[in-house]
Amino acid sequence: MAVAADKTALVIGAGIGGLAAAAALAPHFAAIEVLERDRLPEGAASRSGVPHGSQAHAFFLGAQYALCSLLPGFAEDLAASGAVPVDLGLGGVFDFPGIGEFPRRDFGLTFYSASRPLIEAVLRRRVAALANVRIVEGARVEALMTSPDGAAVTGVRHTRPGGGNAERHADLVIDAAGRNGTLSQAMLAETGREPLAETRIGMEIAYTTAIFAKPDAAQPAWQYAYVLAGPPVETRSALILPIEGGRWLATLVGRFGERPPADLAGFLEFARGLRNQVIYEALKNAVPEGRFTRFIVPGSAWRHFERLRAPPRGWLPLGDTICDFNPVYGQGMAIAAQEAAMLRRVLDESAGDLGALPMAFFEALAPIIAAAWSSSVRDLAFPETAGERPADFGERMRFGAALTLLALRDAEVHRLWMEVNQLVQPPTIFLAPEFRARLGAVMAEMAAARA
Ligand SMILES: Cc1cc2nc3c(=O)[nH]c(=O)nc-3n(C[C@H](O)[C@H](O)[C@H](O)COP(=O)(O)OP(=O)(O)OC[C@H]3O[C@@H](n4cnc5c(N)ncnc54)[C@H](O)[C@@H]3O)c2cc1C
């Protein structure tokens, strides 16, 4: 039953997080408006509000399952629109530092691979079809509005699609405006709340991406290929994903000031410098379509909204507004979708009490974000990375190395490890006693080999 069926909600941003949030709210609110600064394309096209949209976006099982829970049949819709079904265990070359290529194993798991604009377009179409959701284009939110005592968010001020300004009021405002969380931070400051604590892991990560037509001859025996960087010295990684239209989307990644070239010759030369030649071999005779695009991120940042002593009523942040992860780990869409699925569950359980919503939501979110954040923490293994190393950092790295080796040796551990990476299992499963004992033995073996 709808717990706030007489109430209205506003969502800022029609990215993955905002659209998923609107789907989560739909059974609980009479009317939901999604305010988006961009004019939205009809289909799968890049747009200025998502400047990172042309870069590789791996659509993890964690994203797929969460969106399917909110919008049943979403995966089928994606596939019908051209996304490529990919066998997670059998379909990929996955080259891991210190290990090499993982054996291909049958896990019975399929993920769907597509460009970010296609994923967003299919999600937008599904959300726009919900009877009580309206997407308002060309509406840039300038500020959140609050009650005179600052205890509640009451709406937003935005530019009008046709020009000029407007105010909109609602019982709940979701800030899904993306990286930096500036709208919510400004609102917290204006209402006299404490500055937000933030954990940062600073490492410049530079992407260059191009779409390639697959060469007719000699199709490789894989669907995707991923060569992961290896700290402390190997800073390059690369990825090829199959996307709609029978094409490849190829992304090269450099770190700490190294920016992969945005021309064909330089792109291939960079790929040839990787420890595994799989990407270079695939691309050397392939023809790029369109231009090479670049995007740079300064690392990962977790804004600790959950530590606010008295968050305002009628407001929640979601998606990149809360946390931007190192995109190399492919987690952002999954976490935004899982946060939205969690929002639905918290609303289901809240019995209509919007006042208690922020605290309940933040509490429920903590393990979801912490699980994904543990990948970004691994970046601290590069000596150049800025950020506080946890006291047990060395132990964590040794545990991670032992886990990888065990996954290489044992098919069942391999499957679980892939599921953790895909954000459908929590990393804490490996803290269970039976794994601890086995991992302890591998750690001892690795220590003996180092001695
Ligand atoms: C280079 C790169 C590669 C990535 N690769 C992956 C990957 O492989 N897999 C993965 O899952 N994730 C990946 N991500 C992360 C992913 O893009 C995001 O985490 C995910 O889309 C969730 O974002 P969001 O909806 O919170 O924000 P966004 O996707 O940034 O959407 C924010 C929306 O809000 C709108 N907006 C902003 N300000 C306003 C305003 N004032 N008023 C109205 N509208 C506004 C924007 O126009 C946009 O539509 C990658 C990110 C980057 C940068």
The ligand as an SDF file (V2000), in Angstrom:
LIG
                    3D

 53 58  0  0  0  0  0  0  0  0999 V2000
   34.6100    8.0460  -16.5710 C   0  0  0  0  0  0  0  0  0  0  0  0
   33.5220    7.3380  -15.8320 C   0  0  0  0  0  0  0  0  0  0  0  0
   33.3060    5.9800  -16.0790 C   0  0  0  0  0  0  0  0  0  0  0  0
   32.3140    5.3080  -15.3680 C   0  0  0  0  0  0  0  0  0  0  0  0
   32.1630    3.9730  -15.5740 N   0  0  0  0  0  0  0  0  0  0  0  0
   31.2090    3.3030  -14.8980 C   0  0  0  0  0  0  0  0  0  0  0  0
   31.0270    1.9120  -15.0870 C   0  0  0  0  0  0  0  0  0  0  0  0
   31.7750    1.2500  -15.7980 O   0  0  0  0  0  0  0  0  0  0  0  0
   29.9870    1.3060  -14.4380 N   0  0  0  0  0  0  0  0  0  0  0  0
   29.1820    1.9900  -13.5710 C   0  0  0  0  0  0  0  0  0  0  0  0
   28.2600    1.3920  -12.9940 O   0  0  0  0  0  0  0  0  0  0  0  0
   29.3620    3.3040  -13.3380 N   0  0  0  0  0  0  0  0  0  0  0  0
   30.3390    3.9770  -13.9710 C   0  0  0  0  0  0  0  0  0  0  0  0
   30.5140    5.3090  -13.7470 N   0  0  0  0  0  0  0  0  0  0  0  0
   29.6860    5.9830  -12.7220 C   0  0  0  0  0  0  0  0  0  0  0  0
   28.3090    6.3410  -13.2240 C   0  0  0  0  0  0  0  0  0  0  0  0
   28.3810    7.2030  -14.3390 O   0  0  0  0  0  0  0  0  0  0  0  0
   27.4890    7.0330  -12.1080 C   0  0  0  0  0  0  0  0  0  0  0  0
   27.9130    6.6080  -10.8530 O   0  0  0  0  0  0  0  0  0  0  0  0
   26.0370    6.6780  -12.2090 C   0  0  0  0  0  0  0  0  0  0  0  0
   25.5670    7.0810  -13.4610 O   0  0  0  0  0  0  0  0  0  0  0  0
   25.1510    7.3290  -11.1420 C   0  0  0  0  0  0  0  0  0  0  0  0
   25.2030    8.6590  -11.3310 O   0  0  0  0  0  0  0  0  0  0  0  0
   24.1010    9.7060  -10.8890 P   0  0  0  0  0  0  0  0  0  0  0  0
   22.7930    9.4050  -11.4580 O   0  0  0  0  0  0  0  0  0  0  0  0
   24.2160    9.8420   -9.4110 O   0  0  0  0  0  0  0  0  0  0  0  0
   24.7260   11.0130  -11.5650 O   0  0  0  0  0  0  0  0  0  0  0  0
   24.8420   11.3520  -13.0970 P   0  0  0  0  0  0  0  0  0  0  0  0
   24.8660   10.1780  -13.9400 O   0  0  0  0  0  0  0  0  0  0  0  0
   25.9980   12.3140  -13.1880 O   0  0  0  0  0  0  0  0  0  0  0  0
   23.4960   12.1280  -13.4070 O   0  0  0  0  0  0  0  0  0  0  0  0
   23.2210   13.3920  -12.8310 C   0  0  0  0  0  0  0  0  0  0  0  0
   22.0910   14.0320  -13.6050 C   0  0  0  0  0  0  0  0  0  0  0  0
   21.7190   15.2170  -12.9260 O   0  0  0  0  0  0  0  0  0  0  0  0
   21.6000   16.2710  -13.8660 C   0  0  0  0  0  0  0  0  0  0  0  0
   21.8570   17.5100  -13.1300 N   0  0  0  0  0  0  0  0  0  0  0  0
   23.0190   17.9100  -12.5660 C   0  0  0  0  0  0  0  0  0  0  0  0
   22.8610   19.0900  -11.9380 N   0  0  0  0  0  0  0  0  0  0  0  0
   21.5520   19.4330  -12.0900 C   0  0  0  0  0  0  0  0  0  0  0  0
   20.7770   20.5370  -11.6620 C   0  0  0  0  0  0  0  0  0  0  0  0
   21.3130   21.5310  -10.9270 N   0  0  0  0  0  0  0  0  0  0  0  0
   19.4570   20.5670  -11.9990 N   0  0  0  0  0  0  0  0  0  0  0  0
   18.8890   19.5750  -12.7480 C   0  0  0  0  0  0  0  0  0  0  0  0
   19.6040   18.5250  -13.1950 N   0  0  0  0  0  0  0  0  0  0  0  0
   20.9160   18.4260  -12.8570 C   0  0  0  0  0  0  0  0  0  0  0  0
   22.6420   15.9430  -14.9210 C   0  0  0  0  0  0  0  0  0  0  0  0
   22.4010   16.6010  -16.1450 O   0  0  0  0  0  0  0  0  0  0  0  0
   22.4850   14.4280  -15.0170 C   0  0  0  0  0  0  0  0  0  0  0  0
   21.4510   14.0780  -15.8960 O   0  0  0  0  0  0  0  0  0  0  0  0
   31.5180    6.0050  -14.4180 C   0  0  0  0  0  0  0  0  0  0  0  0
   31.7410    7.3600  -14.1730 C   0  0  0  0  0  0  0  0  0  0  0  0
   32.7400    8.0100  -14.8560 C   0  0  0  0  0  0  0  0  0  0  0  0
   32.9880    9.4510  -14.5310 C   0  0  0  0  0  0  0  0  0  0  0  0
  1  2  1  0
  2  3  1  0
  2 52  2  0
  3  4  2  0
  4  5  1  0
  4 50  1  0
  5  6  2  0
  6  7  1  0
  6 13  1  0
  7  8  2  0
  7  9  1  0
  9 10  1  0
 10 11  2  0
 10 12  1  0
 12 13  2  0
 13 14  1  0
 14 15  1  0
 14 50  1  0
 15 16  1  0
 16 17  1  0
 16 18  1  0
 18 19  1  0
 18 20  1  0
 20 21  1  0
 20 22  1  0
 22 23  1  0
 23 24  1  0
 24 25  2  0
 24 26  1  0
 24 27  1  0
 27 28  1  0
 28 29  2  0
 28 30  1  0
 28 31  1  0
 31 32  1  0
 32 33  1  0
 33 34  1  0
 33 48  1  0
 34 35  1  0
 35 36  1  0
 35 46  1  0
 36 37  1  0
 36 45  1  0
 37 38  2  0
 38 39  1  0
 39 40  1  0
 39 45  2  0
 40 41  1  0
 40 42  2  0
 42 43  1  0
 43 44  2  0
 44 45  1  0
 46 47  1  0
 46 48  1  0
 48 49  1  0
 50 51  2  0
 51 52  1  0
 52 53  1  0
M  END
$$$$
